[in-house]
């Protein structure tokens, strides 16, 4: 009896902790954000360059109506079963842009990935300083 309760709990954790493209796409407001003193297009391009520099797969690239969203994926490694990452890019003014990053593991209990939110924000900083 105890084994079946533990098994059901484990399965619930696995299923409940899984990130999909759909769940990460709808996670705006749940991440870490930073304001950049650069125009929207410059920051959007820097976010794409940051994803490429960190060898993340671009699953979705949505740049509609001056509000951008990138959905990125980091695959399976020895540290875990991957992550889904959403980057929301929103103009605040003509010269300032907000970037919010949400990162969720594909399989929560078995994941030891880097802090993709901080890694990507730092890489966007580097891309902007480099003028890319």
Backbone bond lengths (Angstrom), bond angles and torsions (degrees), N, CA, C in turn:
res aa  C-N    CA-C-N  psi(-1)  N-CA   C-N-CA  omega(-1)  CA-C   N-CA-C  phi
1 X - - - 1.451 - - 1.532 111.14 -
2 X 1.344 115.82 -46.91 1.464 119.12 -179.90 1.522 110.94 -63.87
3 X 1.323 116.93 -36.60 1.461 120.37 -180.00 1.521 111.06 -64.38
4 X 1.321 117.03 -39.84 1.465 119.32 -179.70 1.535 111.36 -69.54
5 X 1.332 118.08 -34.34 1.462 121.14 176.66 1.526 109.58 -66.89
6 X 1.333 117.10 -42.82 1.468 120.56 177.54 1.524 110.93 -62.93
7 X 1.324 116.81 -41.88 1.453 121.06 179.52 1.530 110.95 -62.58
8 X 1.331 117.14 -45.88 1.473 121.64 179.47 1.521 110.24 -62.78
9 X 1.330 117.81 -40.97 1.460 121.67 177.96 1.524 110.63 -63.50
10 X 1.328 117.19 -43.60 1.460 121.75 179.81 1.524 110.74 -62.69
11 X 1.319 117.18 -44.83 1.464 121.14 179.47 1.532 110.28 -63.91
12 X 1.317 117.34 -40.41 1.471 120.77 178.47 1.520 110.87 -62.85
13 X 1.333 116.94 -40.32 1.467 120.06 177.07 1.518 111.34 -64.39
14 X 1.315 116.59 -41.84 1.459 120.06 179.84 1.524 111.39 -63.92
15 X 1.316 116.72 -47.44 1.460 120.59 -178.05 1.522 110.67 -69.54
16 X 1.323 117.64 -43.43 1.461 121.48 -178.58 1.507 113.14 -69.25
17 X 1.312 118.13 -25.93 1.452 121.41 -177.15 1.511 114.34 -94.63
18 X 1.304 117.51 7.36 1.460 120.86 -176.31 1.523 111.10 -86.44
19 X 1.315 115.49 136.71 1.462 120.42 176.77 1.519 108.75 -103.09
20 X 1.306 115.53 138.62 1.456 121.20 174.35 1.520 107.45 -122.68
21 X 1.303 115.71 171.45 1.461 119.93 177.52 1.532 110.07 -60.03
22 X 1.321 116.70 -37.91 1.465 120.27 -178.77 1.527 111.49 -67.57
23 X 1.338 117.70 -44.67 1.467 119.58 -177.82 1.522 111.57 -68.79
24 X 1.310 117.74 -37.06 1.470 119.90 -179.23 1.528 109.93 -72.86
25 X 1.321 117.28 -32.60 1.467 121.90 179.46 1.527 110.80 -63.70
26 X 1.318 116.95 -30.07 1.462 122.02 -176.42 1.529 112.48 -98.78
27 X 1.310 118.38 13.07 1.468 121.82 -172.91 1.529 113.92 -93.33
28 X 1.316 117.94 12.40 1.459 120.14 -179.39 1.524 109.90 -57.93
29 X 1.340 115.75 136.16 1.447 121.22 -178.11 1.524 112.59 97.26
30 X 1.329 117.53 -3.54 1.457 121.85 -177.75 1.526 112.88 -110.72
31 X 1.332 116.77 5.18 1.452 119.30 -172.70 1.511 114.31 -112.84
32 X 1.314 113.74 -164.33 1.459 123.08 178.23 1.522 107.27 -101.67
33 X 1.333 116.69 134.69 1.465 118.78 -177.27 1.519 111.61 -126.51
34 X 1.309 113.29 160.45 1.462 121.86 178.61 1.522 107.58 -147.57
35 X 1.324 115.65 143.93 1.467 121.80 176.02 1.526 108.19 -100.01
36 X 1.327 115.26 130.18 1.462 121.48 177.42 1.521 109.06 -109.47
37 X 1.309 116.22 141.36 1.466 121.88 178.99 1.534 109.27 -90.82
38 X 1.331 113.35 60.49 1.464 122.63 178.67 1.522 107.73 -144.93
39 X 1.333 117.76 154.76 1.465 120.83 177.31 1.527 111.61 -65.26
40 X 1.316 114.62 158.98 1.461 122.39 -177.59 1.530 113.01 -50.82
41 X 1.319 118.31 -53.74 1.475 121.69 -174.66 1.523 111.44 -60.64
42 X 1.323 117.10 -38.99 1.467 121.06 179.05 1.522 110.31 -63.78
43 X 1.323 116.75 -42.96 1.471 121.07 -179.77 1.524 110.73 -69.96
44 X 1.327 116.75 -40.00 1.467 120.38 178.34 1.533 110.11 -59.72
45 X 1.319 116.62 -46.46 1.462 120.98 178.82 1.528 111.07 -63.82
46 X 1.329 117.16 -37.68 1.469 120.80 178.05 1.528 110.91 -66.40
47 X 1.325 117.45 -36.21 1.467 120.86 177.97 1.526 110.75 -66.00
48 X 1.327 117.18 -41.18 1.470 120.49 175.80 1.524 111.17 -63.39
49 X 1.327 116.38 -43.01 1.468 120.53 178.38 1.530 111.01 -64.54
50 X 1.327 117.43 -36.96 1.465 121.57 178.52 1.525 110.79 -64.69
51 X 1.329 116.75 -42.17 1.467 120.49 177.97 1.524 110.42 -61.62
52 X 1.321 115.76 -42.85 1.465 120.05 178.98 1.525 111.04 -65.22
53 X 1.330 116.72 -43.20 1.466 121.05 -179.41 1.523 111.59 -62.02
54 X 1.312 117.33 -32.32 1.472 121.71 -179.42 1.525 112.24 -94.23
55 X 1.339 115.86 9.28 1.463 123.46 175.45 1.524 112.72 58.09
56 X 1.328 115.13 43.17 1.458 121.16 176.08 1.520 109.42 -97.13
57 X 1.305 116.98 142.78 1.459 121.82 178.25 1.530 108.99 -81.15
58 X 1.322 116.37 131.06 1.460 121.11 175.97 1.529 107.56 -86.52
59 X 1.334 116.05 108.74 1.458 122.32 -179.44 1.522 110.09 -84.54
60 X 1.335 116.28 -40.32 1.465 121.85 176.57 1.515 108.94 -137.80
61 X 1.333 115.12 143.66 1.454 122.26 178.82 1.527 106.17 -135.71
62 X 1.327 115.69 94.97 1.462 121.48 -173.21 1.525 109.31 -114.10
63 X 1.322 116.42 109.82 1.474 122.28 -178.05 1.531 108.86 -123.41
64 X 1.335 116.01 64.03 1.460 120.73 -177.19 1.514 110.60 -103.38
65 X 1.300 115.76 141.20 1.467 122.77 171.96 1.525 112.88 51.55
66 X 1.320 116.96 38.87 1.469 122.46 176.51 1.526 113.21 61.12
67 X 1.322 117.23 22.65 1.454 122.38 172.42 1.514 105.67 -129.39
68 X 1.323 116.19 118.15 1.452 119.38 -173.30 1.514 113.30 -107.06
69 X 1.328 113.44 151.88 1.454 120.03 174.24 1.520 108.37 -143.93
70 X 1.311 115.45 127.15 1.453 121.61 172.68 1.516 107.48 -112.28
71 X 1.316 116.66 136.50 1.459 120.82 169.84 1.515 105.72 -114.54
72 X 1.320 114.32 121.61 1.458 121.76 -175.60 1.518 109.72 -115.88
73 X 1.315 115.06 160.24 1.455 119.84 179.47 1.525 108.96 -138.61
74 X 1.309 114.29 139.15 1.460 121.47 172.00 1.514 106.14 -119.12
75 X 1.307 115.85 121.52 1.458 120.51 -172.11 1.519 114.79 -76.47
76 X 1.295 113.53 -170.19 1.459 122.52 -177.09 1.525 110.21 -67.94
77 X 1.334 115.19 133.17 1.459 122.29 172.59 1.523 107.59 -135.24
78 X 1.307 116.69 -178.84 1.466 119.74 177.09 1.524 111.36 -67.86
79 X 1.338 117.16 -14.65 1.463 121.42 -179.79 1.524 113.06 -89.35
80 X 1.315 118.14 -12.77 1.450 118.77 -178.85 1.511 112.56 169.71
81 X 1.316 114.51 -176.25 1.456 121.65 -175.78 1.516 113.23 -97.06
82 X 1.326 116.37 15.75 1.456 120.17 174.12 1.509 114.12 104.65
83 X 1.331 114.30 170.66 1.465 122.49 -179.35 1.523 109.14 -136.68
84 X 1.301 114.88 150.24 1.463 122.38 167.40 1.524 105.59 -109.26
85 X 1.308 116.47 133.77 1.465 121.85 -174.68 1.525 108.31 -130.66
86 X 1.323 115.82 130.53 1.464 120.62 175.27 1.520 108.49 -112.52
87 X 1.319 115.38 135.36 1.462 121.86 176.52 1.526 106.45 -119.51
88 X 1.326 115.79 115.00 1.464 122.02 179.59 1.519 107.96 -103.17
89 X 1.329 117.24 125.28 1.462 122.59 -175.29 1.526 107.90 -121.42
90 X 1.336 115.57 118.72 1.456 120.84 -173.56 1.523 110.53 -133.15
91 X 1.334 118.49 127.78 1.458 119.01 175.77 1.530 110.73 -68.63
92 X 1.328 115.68 136.94 1.463 121.37 175.77 1.526 108.04 -97.31
93 X 1.328 115.20 -48.53 1.468 123.12 172.02 1.528 105.61 -137.49
94 X 1.317 117.27 -174.22 1.475 119.07 178.08 1.521 112.18 -64.17
95 X 1.327 116.82 -27.10 1.465 120.20 -175.11 1.534 113.35 -113.22
96 X 1.323 118.07 3.46 1.466 121.33 -179.53 1.516 109.79 -131.39
97 X 1.328 115.66 140.41 1.460 121.10 -176.60 1.519 109.96 -137.09
98 X 1.325 115.25 136.75 1.456 121.14 178.10 1.527 109.56 -97.65
99 X 1.334 115.82 134.57 1.456 121.89 174.50 1.522 107.25 -119.93
100 X 1.316 116.03 127.09 1.465 121.51 174.51 1.519 107.98 -119.76
101 X 1.323 116.18 134.75 1.462 120.95 -179.33 1.524 109.08 -123.21
102 X 1.329 114.59 128.80 1.459 122.38 175.84 1.523 107.07 -119.03
103 X 1.314 116.32 130.77 1.449 121.19 -179.74 1.523 109.02 -127.93
104 X 1.329 115.58 128.74 1.462 120.39 179.57 1.519 109.47 -133.70
105 X 1.316 115.95 135.75 1.466 118.91 178.59 1.517 111.81 -69.41
106 X 1.320 115.19 150.01 1.455 120.46 176.22 1.526 109.22 -67.52
107 X 1.314 117.17 -39.34 1.461 122.69 178.31 1.522 107.66 -135.21
108 X 1.314 116.74 97.40 1.460 123.51 -167.44 1.528 116.37 -53.34
109 X 1.312 121.44 -52.09 1.461 118.62 -172.67 1.528 114.34 -68.65
110 X 1.306 117.61 -18.24 1.457 120.59 -174.70 1.523 111.82 -115.86
111 X 1.316 116.56 46.19 1.458 119.69 -172.56 1.524 111.23 -136.47
112 X 1.314 116.27 128.77 1.459 121.60 -179.60 1.521 109.93 -133.64
113 X 1.331 115.44 49.93 1.456 122.50 -177.74 1.526 110.47 -77.41
114 X 1.335 116.97 163.62 1.470 119.39 174.36 1.532 110.85 -66.69
115 X 1.296 115.90 167.85 1.466 121.90 176.71 1.525 107.53 -76.12
116 X 1.344 116.50 87.20 1.460 121.04 -173.99 1.513 112.42 -62.18
117 X 1.313 118.07 -28.75 1.459 119.89 178.93 1.526 109.85 -61.14
118 X 1.317 116.69 -52.07 1.459 120.89 -178.79 1.527 111.44 -69.23
119 X 1.327 116.44 -40.65 1.473 120.58 179.98 1.528 110.31 -59.13
120 X 1.325 117.26 -46.67 1.469 120.12 -178.08 1.523 112.51 -71.28
121 X 1.327 117.83 -40.86 1.469 119.25 177.35 1.530 110.57 -60.65
122 X 1.325 116.79 -41.95 1.469 120.09 177.71 1.528 111.39 -65.14
123 X 1.325 116.98 -37.90 1.464 120.08 179.56 1.532 110.91 -70.25
124 X 1.326 117.59 -36.40 1.472 119.97 175.22 1.528 109.33 -62.46
125 X 1.342 117.28 -42.36 1.468 120.60 173.94 1.523 111.66 -54.20
126 X 1.333 115.49 -47.47 1.462 120.60 -178.83 1.534 111.48 -63.42
127 X 1.328 116.59 -41.40 1.469 120.94 179.44 1.535 110.23 -64.11
128 X 1.325 117.18 -40.75 1.476 120.52 179.71 1.529 110.81 -67.85
129 X 1.329 116.64 -39.44 1.473 119.28 177.88 1.519 111.41 -65.62
130 X 1.332 115.95 -33.67 1.456 120.63 179.73 1.524 112.07 -78.15
131 X 1.327 116.86 -11.55 1.462 121.10 177.80 1.505 114.01 79.85
132 X 1.335 117.00 24.69 1.465 120.28 179.96 1.494 111.56 -85.74
